[in-house]
């Protein structure tokens, strides 16, 4: 599988929700023109048989290839700790995005801080394509806003999706200038491509932007919210529901892409 082609990985834990994760993975892989890889971590603690896990994924891949002959589909079973595998997934196996059901977020979201590729958490079972037609990107004074916007542009230009640039409003002139600078850079990037985008003023500061962006995305009924994960939440954040796990928990059938705010991510090719 080490063929240098970028891939969308799907977290496969053989739960009832795994089928939805695979469908979303197929949708995103088709939009971006990437290969798909079903990924399972084999664990001795559960007395799991690696041959059985491989046989299950091999069977799933065989059926998927019949239904989606234009998409290259692989499977990958590996032992060890997820944290230790993240660099290999990106550097050896060319993973650029990991798709998982939201039920798996308590297990894998803490490891995002070690990852150079985003995690996409999903739950919608029906009309999956609609989740990638409307994309919301919160843009505050943080430089990471540009990374969120870059991922939105991948889906925008390959899927004709509409991107809402959801901007913060700051009382500090310095912070507000940073917001405007980020917005200017994003608009300049988006103007180079042929997909619709619009600026939505949130009238909220950056520290509350993520929560308000979730409310805005929920009003669209179907959509994708892209957020930055910082790992520096406070007691007040947790009380006010501003943590990433709370965003995922309250996101209903939206898709939520989480990007590591502390590390550069591997860039999309093509």
C-alpha angles and dihedrals in degrees: 000000000000093000102132094247116131115245143198108225123208121207104234116193097153091245121143088257094057092089091062091050090053091050091052090046090053091049094051093043090052092048094049096037092239135138122258126229126189106214128199129176111216114216128196091202090072091046087240122177109229093203091056091049091051092047091052093051092043089056093048092049091049091056094044093052089058092052097039106033094163094059120078107226129191138172128218129191118188136170126222137055119324091228091059093049100054097089092047092050090056103034102035103026101030099234112174099170137018118211119201139161114258090245087070095052096094088057102044108021093079088060093057088090088071096045130099092196130061127255117227115205117199142176109163114118100184135049089010093169090065090065089068098046096075120043127184122201120186110218118194133149093290117107089224088074087082091058091052090049091049092057090047088054091056091059093037097056096039096043104028088240123167113242121207111205100208106200132200126230115218131195090209113082091213093053091044090053088054090052091051091047092052091047092050092052092048094048090049090053094046093049088066091065136059105242129106120256136167137190115239115192110218099191087216131109122253093257090062097033098097094056093047091046088057091053090049093049092048088056088062089060092214125041152097124270116199116202139174119237115215106173090215100102120153133212089261090053090054093047092050094045095245097134122109093242089055091051090052092044093052097039095096107195096344119117113239122202115199120200125193107248093198102056140048112249130227108265127242115249124209 
